[in-house]
Amino acid sequence: MDDYVHFTNGSVKVLKSSNLPKLTINDCAALYRGYKKRGVELEAVSAALPPYLATTKTSIVVQDFKDVEDETTLRELHEYLFRKHNLIEKVIRARKLHHSHFFAIDNDYGHEKYLNQLQNEKHVIARALEKLGQRGTTVMYQQVIMYLRRILN
């Protein structure tokens, strides 16, 4: 039996193709639900900014975190950015898997544009994580220097 399931806009079609792996309707539904769930998770995380990012007027693209002085804020920002980075990676993988399984012909339907946007955002967040790490190192170094000065004086 060479019947495969094709999912578009909530409708199910049966295709005959040897290129696609065999998926049951339950497999397809699970892939679709997971793909949508990750997108909703990403939207929720993007909407729940930590206080520092919510109050700053500087875009994350050019943010250097020079005004962050305490470890708590640094840790909070790192957790948020790291979680968002991982979620974006999951959404990208889910989108690519969804696209490869459910679009037999090479129609885009805006998926490629959205994937490019996600990949750009992932890159921006990776750069922000690097800058945040550098700032964390600087803050910790300053704290060590202050501690040593207190001990030696």
Sequence and secondary structure as in RCSB ss.txt:
>XXXX:A:sequence
MDDYVHFTNGSVKVLKSSNLPKLTINDCAALYRGYKKRGVELEAVSAALPPYLATTKTSIVVQDFKDVEDETTLR
ELHEYLFRKHNLIEKVIRARKLHHSHFFAIDNDYGHEKYLNQLQNEKHVIARALEKLGQRGTTVMYQQVIMYLRR
ILN
>XXXX:A:secstr
  EEEEEETTEEEEEE SSS    HHHHHHHHHHHHHHHHHHHHHHHS  HHHHH  S TTT   TT   HHHHH
HHHHHHHHHHHHHHHHHHHHHHHHHHH SS   TTHHHHHHHHHHHHHHHHHHHHHHHHHHHHHHHHHHHHHHHH
HH 
